[in-house]
Amino acid sequence: GSFFINPVVSEDVRFIFEREGNKSRAGRVPAGWLLECAGMRGARVGDAAASEYHANYFVNTGKATARDVLSLAEQAKTKVFARDNILLQPEVTIVQLASKY
């Protein structure tokens, strides 16, 4: 499934999204669209990648580590925020185990 929640966005961003022939829902636009606009389709960190099919789907292309996935997510959030001033929130639950050492 999707990594990020579809965010509520400004009227300006909704206008651009809908001008492309799409329809927003309750003021939300797809996080995948924002990620694609920010150039994240196919982006990789190690073996973690934003899918070529849908930029909001993260895939393991080999031996991705949790660190790879989290780094990819941080890169995605940074690019969308820099481009659109929108802070993406994860849809997935991220569990961090405490170290015994």
PLY file of the C-alpha trace (Angstrom):
ply
format ascii 1.0
element vertex 101
property float x
property float y
property float z
element edge 100
property int vertex1
property int vertex2
end_header
0.00 0.00 0.00
0.89 3.64 0.13
3.66 4.95 2.36
2.29 8.48 2.91
-1.22 9.79 3.73
-2.92 11.92 1.06
-2.60 15.42 2.54
-5.03 18.31 2.71
-3.44 21.01 0.55
-3.84 24.69 -0.27
-6.26 25.91 -2.92
-3.30 26.70 -5.18
-2.04 23.11 -5.13
-5.59 21.73 -5.56
-6.07 24.04 -8.56
-2.92 22.69 -10.24
-3.97 19.09 -9.51
-7.49 19.63 -10.85
-6.27 21.61 -13.88
-4.64 18.33 -14.97
-8.11 16.77 -15.14
-8.07 15.18 -11.68
-10.54 15.56 -8.83
-9.48 16.22 -5.25
-11.44 14.70 -2.36
-12.20 16.70 0.78
-9.34 19.07 -0.05
-6.85 16.19 -0.34
-4.63 15.31 -3.27
-2.75 12.03 -3.71
0.64 11.94 -2.03
1.78 9.90 -5.05
1.06 12.85 -7.34
3.04 15.20 -5.08
5.93 12.73 -5.00
5.92 12.36 -8.78
5.88 16.14 -9.21
8.89 16.29 -6.88
10.79 13.80 -9.04
10.59 10.83 -6.68
9.30 8.19 -9.11
12.05 5.56 -9.26
14.21 7.29 -6.62
16.42 4.89 -4.67
18.31 4.66 -1.43
20.24 1.41 -1.34
17.78 -1.28 -2.38
14.70 0.71 -1.33
12.94 2.47 -4.21
9.89 4.58 -4.92
8.06 2.49 -7.49
8.23 3.39 -11.17
4.52 2.53 -11.25
3.42 4.73 -8.33
5.82 6.97 -6.39
3.94 6.46 -3.10
4.65 2.72 -3.20
8.05 1.86 -1.73
9.57 -1.42 -2.87
12.48 -3.59 -1.85
14.53 -4.26 -4.99
16.93 -6.62 -3.27
18.21 -6.34 0.27
16.81 -3.01 1.45
17.30 -2.28 5.12
14.96 -0.37 7.41
17.53 2.44 7.28
17.24 2.49 3.44
13.44 2.77 3.63
13.51 5.49 6.29
16.15 7.45 4.35
14.06 7.22 1.20
11.02 8.44 3.13
12.98 11.38 4.55
14.25 12.27 1.07
10.68 12.15 -0.26
9.35 14.34 2.56
12.17 16.85 2.05
11.61 17.13 -1.70
7.83 17.58 -1.42
8.24 20.15 1.36
10.85 22.08 -0.65
8.67 22.09 -3.77
5.16 22.54 -2.33
5.57 23.47 1.34
3.60 20.33 2.27
4.77 18.04 5.06
3.88 14.45 4.22
2.91 12.15 7.08
3.52 8.40 6.97
0.51 6.14 6.56
2.57 3.19 7.71
3.35 2.52 11.34
7.07 2.80 12.02
8.22 0.72 14.95
11.61 1.34 16.47
12.94 -1.28 18.83
14.97 -0.16 21.81
18.52 -1.38 21.86
19.78 -3.42 24.81
23.27 -1.99 24.34
0 1
1 2
2 3
3 4
4 5
5 6
6 7
7 8
8 9
9 10
10 11
11 12
12 13
13 14
14 15
15 16
16 17
17 18
18 19
19 20
20 21
21 22
22 23
23 24
24 25
25 26
26 27
27 28
28 29
29 30
30 31
31 32
32 33
33 34
34 35
35 36
36 37
37 38
38 39
39 40
40 41
41 42
42 43
43 44
44 45
45 46
46 47
47 48
48 49
49 50
50 51
51 52
52 53
53 54
54 55
55 56
56 57
57 58
58 59
59 60
60 61
61 62
62 63
63 64
64 65
65 66
66 67
67 68
68 69
69 70
70 71
71 72
72 73
73 74
74 75
75 76
76 77
77 78
78 79
79 80
80 81
81 82
82 83
83 84
84 85
85 86
86 87
87 88
88 89
89 90
90 91
91 92
92 93
93 94
94 95
95 96
96 97
97 98
98 99
99 100
